[in-house]
Amino acid sequence: MSKVIDKQKMHHDMGIEMNIQTWTLLEKEDRNEKDDARMINFAHASLYHWRKSHKYKPINEQRGQWLLSHVYAVLGKSKEALSYAKKTQRLTIEQNLKDFDRAYAYEALARANAAIGSKYESLKNLWNAHMVVSDISNEEEKKYFISVLESSPWFGVKYNP
């Protein structure tokens, strides 16, 4: 294997590992400020390494932007969350993404708008997320998406479908 290929494979593996580390911290019950900072860094590093992977595709950009939005929203960093959510939505539209990627784009906009205090925009996007759940063809992915949709924080926004 050439050094370029070895390096690209390393980036691919690191992108996956940084994603796993991000999710480990997202799911941690007793996160502290140091964990929060690490979580942000891991999410950024995951996208960085995916971009350098030999298996990088535009869909990886959309998913990386979603993860950044999600991390920032969970941490209550609303401006950052909304910025990444808008990028996620733009990429979803540009790439004509469907299935769970489309649902996650709406979830990102809903959660980021909830974090920033825009209840109407949050509810509108939550409604859209619920409307496209039926488009998710894989039942396990559908269940997981619903669990993410039902997870905190929602900053006081309540949606009852």
MDTraj code that builds the backbone (N, CA, C; nanometers):
import mdtraj as md
import numpy as np

residues = "MET SER LYS VAL ILE ASP LYS GLN LYS MET HIS HIS ASP MET GLY ILE GLU MET ASN ILE GLN THR TRP THR LEU LEU GLU LYS GLU ASP ARG ASN GLU LYS ASP ASP ALA ARG MET ILE ASN PHE ALA HIS ALA SER LEU TYR HIS TRP ARG LYS SER HIS LYS TYR LYS PRO ILE ASN GLU GLN ARG GLY GLN TRP LEU LEU SER HIS VAL TYR ALA VAL LEU GLY LYS SER LYS GLU ALA LEU SER TYR ALA LYS LYS THR GLN ARG LEU THR ILE GLU GLN ASN LEU LYS ASP PHE ASP ARG ALA TYR ALA TYR GLU ALA LEU ALA ARG ALA ASN ALA ALA ILE GLY SER LYS TYR GLU SER LEU LYS ASN LEU TRP ASN ALA HIS MET VAL VAL SER ASP ILE SER ASN GLU GLU GLU LYS LYS TYR PHE ILE SER VAL LEU GLU SER SER PRO TRP PHE GLY VAL LYS TYR ASN PRO".split()
xyz = np.array([
    [0.0839, -0.1186, 0.0000],
    [0.0000, 0.0000, 0.0000],
    [0.0882, 0.1247, 0.0000],
    [0.0499, 0.2227, -0.0755],
    [0.1271, 0.3457, -0.0781],
    [0.1010, 0.4272, 0.0476],
    [0.1906, 0.5224, 0.0751],
    [0.1744, 0.6072, 0.1932],
    [0.0465, 0.6900, 0.1858],
    [0.0090, 0.7333, 0.0660],
    [-0.1136, 0.8114, 0.0507],
    [-0.2330, 0.7270, 0.0918],
    [-0.2384, 0.6042, 0.0460],
    [-0.3488, 0.5167, 0.0805],
    [-0.3476, 0.4861, 0.2296],
    [-0.2295, 0.4590, 0.2867],
    [-0.2194, 0.4346, 0.4311],
    [-0.2705, 0.5558, 0.5095],
    [-0.2306, 0.6738, 0.4652],
    [-0.2726, 0.7963, 0.5329],
    [-0.4240, 0.8157, 0.5205],
    [-0.4786, 0.7894, 0.4026],
    [-0.6227, 0.8031, 0.3837],
    [-0.6989, 0.7026, 0.4694],
    [-0.6468, 0.5814, 0.4810],
    [-0.7116, 0.4806, 0.5654],
    [-0.7065, 0.5225, 0.7119],
    [-0.5929, 0.5794, 0.7534],
    [-0.5814, 0.6299, 0.8907],
    [-0.6868, 0.7377, 0.9155],
    [-0.7052, 0.8279, 0.8187],
    [-0.8065, 0.9324, 0.8341],
    [-0.9463, 0.8711, 0.8427],
    [-0.9717, 0.7705, 0.7616],
    [-1.1012, 0.7026, 0.7652],
    [-1.1259, 0.6426, 0.9039],
    [-1.0282, 0.5701, 0.9538],
    [-1.0410, 0.5072, 1.0859],
    [-1.0559, 0.6119, 1.1966],
    [-0.9818, 0.7215, 1.1853],
    [-0.9912, 0.8282, 1.2855],
    [-1.1270, 0.8983, 1.2791],
    [-1.1806, 0.9171, 1.1598],
    [-1.3133, 0.9767, 1.1465],
    [-1.4176, 0.8942, 1.2193],
    [-1.4101, 0.7633, 1.2023],
    [-1.5023, 0.6733, 1.2711],
    [-1.4795, 0.6792, 1.4221],
    [-1.3540, 0.6719, 1.4640],
    [-1.3231, 0.6728, 1.6075],
    [-1.3665, 0.8028, 1.6737],
    [-1.3446, 0.9160, 1.6090],
    [-1.3848, 1.0444, 1.6668],
    [-1.5371, 1.0533, 1.6764],
    [-1.6070, 0.9945, 1.5815],
    [-1.7528, 0.9892, 1.5872],
    [-1.7970, 0.9060, 1.7070],
    [-1.7350, 0.7912, 1.7258],
    [-1.7680, 0.7049, 1.8399],
    [-1.7423, 0.7782, 1.9712],
    [-1.6278, 0.8462, 1.9803],
    [-1.5946, 0.9197, 2.1028],
    [-1.6957, 1.0321, 2.1284],
    [-1.7401, 1.0979, 2.0221],
    [-1.8420, 1.2035, 2.0364],
    [-1.9687, 1.1447, 2.0955],
    [-2.0148, 1.0336, 2.0398],
    [-2.1380, 0.9709, 2.0884],
    [-2.1236, 0.9173, 2.2300],
    [-2.0060, 0.8678, 2.2633],
    [-1.9827, 0.8204, 2.4002],
    [-2.0042, 0.9353, 2.4983],
    [-1.9528, 1.0520, 2.4641],
    [-1.9701, 1.1680, 2.5523],
    [-2.1128, 1.2220, 2.5474],
    [-2.1768, 1.2182, 2.4314],
    [-2.3166, 1.2628, 2.4237],
    [-2.4053, 1.1801, 2.5161],
    [-2.3757, 1.0524, 2.5275],
    [-2.4578, 0.9617, 2.6070],
    [-2.4154, 0.9550, 2.7537],
    [-2.3068, 1.0205, 2.7883],
    [-2.2561, 1.0187, 2.9256],
    [-2.3486, 1.1001, 3.0158],
    [-2.3911, 1.0400, 3.1245],
    [-2.4854, 1.1041, 3.2172],
    [-2.4243, 1.2235, 3.2917],
    [-2.3025, 1.2094, 3.3360],
    [-2.2417, 1.3099, 3.4237],
    [-2.1258, 1.3831, 3.3562],
    [-2.1521, 1.4340, 3.2354],
    [-2.0487, 1.5085, 3.1638],
    [-2.0111, 1.6341, 3.2405],
    [-1.8850, 1.6699, 3.2328],
    [-1.8393, 1.7945, 3.2926],
    [-1.7901, 1.8881, 3.1813],
    [-1.7404, 2.0047, 3.2185],
    [-1.6962, 2.1028, 3.1184],
    [-1.5836, 2.0478, 3.0312],
    [-1.4940, 1.9727, 3.0909],
    [-1.3840, 1.9134, 3.0146],
    [-1.4399, 1.8144, 2.9111],
    [-1.5361, 1.7340, 2.9522],
    [-1.6005, 1.6409, 2.8590],
    [-1.6686, 1.7162, 2.7459],
    [-1.7361, 1.8257, 2.7796],
    [-1.8054, 1.9059, 2.6775],
    [-1.7067, 1.9594, 2.5745],
    [-1.5936, 2.0091, 2.6210],
    [-1.4908, 2.0616, 2.5293],
    [-1.4351, 1.9488, 2.4420],
    [-1.4120, 1.8343, 2.5020],
    [-1.3636, 1.7193, 2.4260],
    [-1.4667, 1.6762, 2.3219],
    [-1.5946, 1.6793, 2.3596],
    [-1.7007, 1.6387, 2.2691],
    [-1.7037, 1.7287, 2.1448],
    [-1.6915, 1.8579, 2.1656],
    [-1.6870, 1.9519, 2.0531],
    [-1.5659, 1.9203, 1.9647],
    [-1.4516, 1.9025, 2.0280],
    [-1.3297, 1.8736, 1.9518],
    [-1.3405, 1.7422, 1.8754],
    [-1.3968, 1.6400, 1.9379],
    [-1.4138, 1.5111, 1.8710],
    [-1.5057, 1.5239, 1.7494],
    [-1.6150, 1.5982, 1.7628],
    [-1.7085, 1.6143, 1.6507],
    [-1.6406, 1.6861, 1.5342],
    [-1.5636, 1.7911, 1.5641],
    [-1.4908, 1.8611, 1.4580],
    [-1.3849, 1.7701, 1.3965],
    [-1.3146, 1.6956, 1.4818],
    [-1.2095, 1.6060, 1.4326],
    [-1.2680, 1.4954, 1.3454],
    [-1.3849, 1.4458, 1.3821],
    [-1.4483, 1.3417, 1.3022],
    [-1.4720, 1.3902, 1.1594],
    [-1.5296, 1.5078, 1.1461],
    [-1.5553, 1.5616, 1.0126],
    [-1.4250, 1.5890, 0.9394],
    [-1.3261, 1.6429, 1.0078],
    [-1.1951, 1.6691, 0.9464],
    [-1.1375, 1.5406, 0.8864],
    [-1.1366, 1.4353, 0.9662],
    [-1.0783, 1.3098, 0.9186],
    [-1.1620, 1.2457, 0.8081],
    [-1.2952, 1.2575, 0.8175],
    [-1.3781, 1.2039, 0.7095],
    [-1.3455, 1.2728, 0.5778],
    [-1.3235, 1.4029, 0.5833],
    [-1.2928, 1.4776, 0.4606],
    [-1.1649, 1.4282, 0.3949],
    [-1.0748, 1.3713, 0.4728],
    [-0.9471, 1.3225, 0.4199],
    [-0.9487, 1.1724, 0.3914],
    [-1.0593, 1.1078, 0.4210],
    [-1.0715, 0.9636, 0.3999],
    [-1.0860, 0.9299, 0.2516],
    [-1.0355, 0.8153, 0.2148],
    [-1.0523, 0.7670, 0.0777],
    [-1.1975, 0.7247, 0.0502],
    [-1.2776, 0.7128, 0.1556],
    [-1.4177, 0.6742, 0.1397],
    [-1.5132, 0.7930, 0.1580],
    [-1.4572, 0.9131, 0.1634],
    [-1.5392, 1.0329, 0.1827],
    [-1.6330, 1.0526, 0.0648],
    [-1.7589, 1.0820, 0.0977],
    [-1.8607, 1.1168, -0.0007],
    [-1.9341, 1.2395, 0.0513],
    [-2.0007, 1.3127, -0.0351],
    [-2.0729, 1.4324, 0.0106],
    [-2.1702, 1.4050, 0.1258],
    [-2.2268, 1.2866, 0.1313],
    [-2.3195, 1.2542, 0.2393],
    [-2.2490, 1.2572, 0.3756],
    [-2.1183, 1.2265, 0.3765],
    [-2.0425, 1.2327, 0.5017],
    [-2.0335, 1.3763, 0.5529],
    [-2.0292, 1.4712, 0.4609],
    [-2.0282, 1.6132, 0.4995],
    [-2.1592, 1.6489, 0.5682],
    [-2.2714, 1.6058, 0.5099],
    [-2.4021, 1.6346, 0.5678],
    [-2.4125, 1.5751, 0.7074],
    [-2.3700, 1.4520, 0.7226],
    [-2.3789, 1.3845, 0.8525],
    [-2.2842, 1.4457, 0.9549],
    [-2.1686, 1.4905, 0.9100],
    [-2.0755, 1.5578, 1.0004],
    [-2.1291, 1.6921, 1.0472],
    [-2.1923, 1.7655, 0.9560],
    [-2.2527, 1.8932, 0.9923],
    [-2.3664, 1.8703, 1.0921],
    [-2.4446, 1.7628, 1.0702],
    [-2.5521, 1.7302, 1.1641],
    [-2.4947, 1.7029, 1.3027],
    [-2.3891, 1.6233, 1.3097],
    [-2.3315, 1.5903, 1.4404],
    [-2.2839, 1.7167, 1.5118],
    [-2.2211, 1.8069, 1.4391],
    [-2.1779, 1.9327, 1.4996],
    [-2.2976, 2.0116, 1.5519],
    [-2.4031, 2.0200, 1.4731],
    [-2.5228, 2.0903, 1.5178],
    [-2.5789, 2.0259, 1.6440],
    [-2.5842, 1.8946, 1.6438],
    [-2.6403, 1.8226, 1.7578],
    [-2.5583, 1.8472, 1.8844],
    [-2.4276, 1.8370, 1.8731],
    [-2.3397, 1.8594, 1.9885],
    [-2.3595, 2.0004, 2.0432],
    [-2.3552, 2.0989, 1.9560],
    [-2.3709, 2.2369, 2.0016],
    [-2.5097, 2.2609, 2.0617],
    [-2.6121, 2.2011, 2.0044],
    [-2.7469, 2.2180, 2.0600],
    [-2.7563, 2.1548, 2.1986],
    [-2.7062, 2.0347, 2.2130],
    [-2.7093, 1.9667, 2.3425],
    [-2.6392, 2.0513, 2.4485],
    [-2.5348, 2.1213, 2.4078],
    [-2.4604, 2.2052, 2.5016],
    [-2.5216, 2.3444, 2.5193],
    [-2.6319, 2.3700, 2.4485],
    [-2.6985, 2.4993, 2.4612],
    [-2.6286, 2.6116, 2.3878],
    [-2.5387, 2.5781, 2.2980],
    [-2.4675, 2.6784, 2.2178],
    [-2.5488, 2.7003, 2.0901],
    [-2.6525, 2.7819, 2.1049],
    [-2.7573, 2.7912, 2.0044],
    [-2.7123, 2.8494, 1.8705],
    [-2.6300, 2.9522, 1.8719],
    [-2.5880, 3.0122, 1.7453],
    [-2.5082, 2.9142, 1.6610],
    [-2.4159, 2.8428, 1.7258],
    [-2.3365, 2.7433, 1.6552],
    [-2.4258, 2.6300, 1.6059],
    [-2.5174, 2.5864, 1.6921],
    [-2.6082, 2.4770, 1.6557],
    [-2.6901, 2.5143, 1.5324],
    [-2.7435, 2.6352, 1.5309],
    [-2.8260, 2.6785, 1.4186],
    [-2.7438, 2.6919, 1.2909],
    [-2.6223, 2.7415, 1.3029],
    [-2.5361, 2.7544, 1.1858],
    [-2.5106, 2.6173, 1.1218],
    [-2.4756, 2.5185, 1.2030],
    [-2.4499, 2.3843, 1.1494],
    [-2.5791, 2.3174, 1.1021],
    [-2.6895, 2.3453, 1.1673],
    [-2.8184, 2.2884, 1.1236],
    [-2.8548, 2.3411, 0.9851],
    [-2.8316, 2.4691, 0.9627],
    [-2.8610, 2.5271, 0.8308],
    [-2.7724, 2.4660, 0.7232],
    [-2.6455, 2.4416, 0.7567],
    [-2.5559, 2.3749, 0.6616],
    [-2.6055, 2.2333, 0.6329],
    [-2.6506, 2.1654, 0.7377],
    [-2.7037, 2.0299, 0.7202],
    [-2.8222, 2.0318, 0.6256],
    [-2.9135, 2.1236, 0.6472],
    [-3.0333, 2.1329, 0.5620],
    [-2.9952, 2.1680, 0.4185],
    [-2.9037, 2.2616, 0.4021],
    [-2.8601, 2.3007, 0.2666],
    [-2.8016, 2.1808, 0.1935],
    [-2.7151, 2.1049, 0.2608],
    [-2.6539, 1.9866, 0.1985],
    [-2.7583, 1.8783, 0.1688],
    [-2.8563, 1.8669, 0.2558],
    [-2.9633, 1.7689, 0.2353],
    [-3.0406, 1.8010, 0.1081],
    [-3.0691, 1.9281, 0.0891],
    [-3.1427, 1.9716, -0.0305],
    [-3.0547, 1.9580, -0.1552],
    [-2.9307, 2.0059, -0.1472],
    [-2.8402, 1.9998, -0.2629],
    [-2.8176, 1.8569, -0.3104],
    [-2.8085, 1.7644, -0.2158],
    [-2.7805, 1.6249, -0.2503],
    [-2.9085, 1.5423, -0.2675],
    [-3.0219, 1.6088, -0.2506],
    [-3.1508, 1.5410, -0.2616],
    [-3.1551, 1.4164, -0.1715],
    [-3.1122, 1.4351, -0.0467],
    [-3.1069, 1.3226, 0.0463],
    [-3.2457, 1.2905, 0.0992],
    [-3.2682, 1.1661, 0.1201],
    [-3.3975, 1.1173, 0.1692],
    [-3.3729, 1.0354, 0.2951],
    [-3.4722, 0.9564, 0.3299],
    [-3.4612, 0.8591, 0.4363],
    [-3.4207, 0.9290, 0.5655],
    [-3.3338, 0.8659, 0.6445],
    [-3.3029, 0.9230, 0.7747],
    [-3.2211, 1.0507, 0.7660],
    [-3.1460, 1.0708, 0.6599],
    [-3.0685, 1.1945, 0.6481],
    [-3.1605, 1.3163, 0.6419],
    [-3.2697, 1.3029, 0.5727],
    [-3.3676, 1.4121, 0.5653],
    [-3.4321, 1.4359, 0.7020],
    [-3.4674, 1.3270, 0.7697],
    [-3.5278, 1.3385, 0.9027],
    [-3.4318, 1.4069, 1.0006],
    [-3.3048, 1.3670, 0.9965],
    [-3.2063, 1.4282, 1.0863],
    [-3.1851, 1.5760, 1.0559],
    [-3.1961, 1.6153, 0.9299],
    [-3.1821, 1.7572, 0.8955],
    [-3.2931, 1.8388, 0.9619],
    [-3.4152, 1.7865, 0.9587],
    [-3.5255, 1.8559, 1.0260],
    [-3.5056, 1.8561, 1.1776],
    [-3.4571, 1.7446, 1.2319],
    [-3.4320, 1.7378, 1.3765],
    [-3.3295, 1.8438, 1.4166],
    [-3.2247, 1.8582, 1.3368],
    [-3.1202, 1.9569, 1.3682],
    [-3.1775, 2.0980, 1.3709],
    [-3.2572, 2.1316, 1.2705],
    [-3.3183, 2.2648, 1.2677],
    [-3.4148, 2.2840, 1.3845],
    [-3.4899, 2.1803, 1.4165],
    [-3.5850, 2.1903, 1.5279],
    [-3.5121, 2.2131, 1.6601],
    [-3.4096, 2.1318, 1.6860],
    [-3.3390, 2.1419, 1.8144],
    [-3.2611, 2.2729, 1.8243],
    [-3.1970, 2.3126, 1.7159],
    [-3.1203, 2.4372, 1.7178],
    [-3.2124, 2.5573, 1.7379],
    [-3.3270, 2.5565, 1.6724],
    [-3.4224, 2.6660, 1.6916],
    [-3.4796, 2.6657, 1.8325],
    [-3.4987, 2.5471, 1.8901],
    [-3.5431, 2.5406, 2.0301],
    [-3.4363, 2.6024, 2.1203],
    [-3.3113, 2.5703, 2.0926],
    [-3.2013, 2.6229, 2.1748],
    [-3.1913, 2.7747, 2.1658],
    [-3.2192, 2.8285, 2.0486],
    [-3.2072, 2.9736, 2.0295],
    [-3.3325, 3.0480, 2.0767],
    [-3.4399, 2.9729, 2.1036],
    [-3.5618, 3.0339, 2.1557],
    [-3.6673, 3.0622, 2.0517],
    [-3.6509, 3.0079, 1.9324],
    [-3.7482, 3.0282, 1.8258],
    [-3.8449, 2.9096, 1.8248],
    [-3.9483, 2.9206, 1.9088],
    [-4.0413, 2.8096, 1.9284],
    [-4.1156, 2.7737, 1.7997],
    [-4.1623, 2.8732, 1.7265],
    [-4.2377, 2.8459, 1.6039],
    [-4.1534, 2.7656, 1.5048],
    [-4.0306, 2.8108, 1.4786],
    [-3.9419, 2.7410, 1.3846],
    [-3.9089, 2.6010, 1.4354],
    [-3.8912, 2.5892, 1.5650],
    [-3.8623, 2.4587, 1.6234],
    [-3.9789, 2.3627, 1.6009],
    [-4.0997, 2.4081, 1.6343],
    [-4.2176, 2.3227, 1.6174],
    [-4.2432, 2.2872, 1.4707],
    [-4.2212, 2.3828, 1.3823],
    [-4.2400, 2.3578, 1.2388],
    [-4.1457, 2.2462, 1.1921],
    [-4.0205, 2.2537, 1.2344],
    [-3.9235, 2.1530, 1.1929],
    [-3.9425, 2.0198, 1.2657],
    [-3.9906, 2.0258, 1.3890],
    [-4.0259, 1.9010, 1.4587],
    [-4.1390, 1.8308, 1.3851],
    [-4.2376, 1.9076, 1.3436],
    [-4.3490, 1.8508, 1.2676],
    [-4.2966, 1.7856, 1.1394],
    [-4.2074, 1.8561, 1.0690],
    [-4.1488, 1.8009, 0.9464],
    [-4.0714, 1.6725, 0.9757],
    [-3.9962, 1.6719, 1.0846],
    [-3.9206, 1.5509, 1.1219],
    [-4.0143, 1.4340, 1.1451],
    [-4.1239, 1.4588, 1.2162],
    [-4.2223, 1.3528, 1.2403],
    [-4.2884, 1.3067, 1.1100],
    [-4.3085, 1.3987, 1.0182],
    [-4.3736, 1.3636, 0.8920],
    [-4.2868, 1.2722, 0.8053],
    [-4.1560, 1.2851, 0.8143],
    [-4.0683, 1.2039, 0.7286],
    [-4.0179, 1.0771, 0.7968],
    [-4.0563, 1.0549, 0.9218],
    [-4.0157, 0.9314, 0.9909],
    [-4.0590, 0.8096, 0.9101],
    [-4.1768, 0.8150, 0.8527],
    [-4.2271, 0.7009, 0.7757],
    [-4.1423, 0.6735, 0.6510],
    [-4.0627, 0.7714, 0.6083],
    [-3.9744, 0.7521, 0.4926],
    [-3.8501, 0.6699, 0.5268],
    [-3.8216, 0.6544, 0.6556],
    [-3.7030, 0.5782, 0.6959],
    [-3.7334, 0.4304, 0.6754],
    [-3.6641, 0.3700, 0.5805],
    [-3.6965, 0.2329, 0.5400],
    [-3.6464, 0.1271, 0.6384],
    [-3.5337, 0.1498, 0.7009],
    [-3.4783, 0.0528, 0.7941],
    [-3.5424, 0.0719, 0.9313],
    [-3.6034, -0.0324, 0.9833],
    [-3.6762, -0.0221, 1.1109],
    [-3.5851, 0.0126, 1.2280],
    [-3.4645, -0.0416, 1.2314],
    [-3.3707, -0.0095, 1.3396],
    [-3.3302, 0.1376, 1.3339],
    [-3.3049, 0.1885, 1.2136],
    [-3.2706, 0.3297, 1.1977],
    [-3.3877, 0.4186, 1.2370],
    [-3.5080, 0.3738, 1.2049],
    [-3.6281, 0.4486, 1.2408],
    [-3.6414, 0.4564, 1.3932],
    [-3.6245, 0.3440, 1.4610],
    [-3.6333, 0.3410, 1.6077],
    [-3.5261, 0.4306, 1.6692],
    [-3.4058, 0.4230, 1.6146],
    [-3.2971, 0.5040, 1.6697],
    [-3.3251, 0.6527, 1.6478],
    [-3.3733, 0.6870, 1.5291],
    [-3.4049, 0.8274, 1.5036],
    [-3.5103, 0.8771, 1.6022],
    [-3.6126, 0.7990, 1.6257],
    [-3.7175, 0.8388, 1.7200],
    [-3.6589, 0.8575, 1.8588],
    [-3.5639, 0.7718, 1.8978],
    [-3.5012, 0.7885, 2.0303],
    [-3.4212, 0.9182, 2.0365],
    [-3.3549, 0.9548, 1.9269],
    [-3.2821, 1.0821, 1.9225],
    [-3.3818, 1.1974, 1.9286],
    [-3.4892, 1.1865, 1.8552],
    [-3.5924, 1.2903, 1.8534],
    [-3.6541, 1.3100, 1.9916],
    [-3.6657, 1.2031, 2.0666],
    [-3.7255, 1.2096, 2.2003],
    [-3.6249, 1.2443, 2.3097],
    [-3.4971, 1.2513, 2.2749],
    [-3.3947, 1.2810, 2.3755],
    [-3.3878, 1.4308, 2.4042],
    [-3.3424, 1.4627, 2.5211],
    [-3.3257, 1.6019, 2.5634],
    [-3.1964, 1.6564, 2.5065],
    [-3.1820, 1.7860, 2.5086],
    [-3.2737, 1.8904, 2.5555],
    [-3.3588, 1.9460, 2.4418],
    [-3.4760, 1.9928, 2.4802],
    [-3.5636, 2.0623, 2.3865],
    [-3.5966, 2.2039, 2.4352],
    [-3.5315, 2.2471, 2.5406],
    [-3.5378, 2.3861, 2.5846],
    [-3.6809, 2.4382, 2.5997],
    [-3.7671, 2.3544, 2.6527],
    [-3.9057, 2.3948, 2.6791],
    [-4.0016, 2.3774, 2.5635],
    [-3.9535, 2.3393, 2.4468],
    [-4.0421, 2.3169, 2.3326],
    [-4.1015, 2.1765, 2.3468],
    [-4.2325, 2.1701, 2.3371],
    [-4.3011, 2.0411, 2.3465],
    [-4.3837, 2.0196, 2.2221],
    [-4.3711, 1.9024, 2.1671],
    [-4.4458, 1.8659, 2.0474],
    [-4.5193, 1.7364, 2.0761],
    [-4.6469, 1.7359, 2.0525],
    [-4.7271, 1.6161, 2.0710],
    [-4.7923, 1.5794, 1.9382],
    [-4.7291, 1.4847, 1.8687],
    [-4.7844, 1.4482, 1.7355],
    [-4.9211, 1.3847, 1.7445],
])
top = md.Topology()
chain = top.add_chain()
for i, resn in enumerate(residues, 1):
    res = top.add_residue(resn, chain, resSeq=i)
    for name in ("N", "CA", "C"):
        top.add_atom(name, md.element.get_by_symbol(name[0]), res)
traj = md.Trajectory(xyz[None], top)
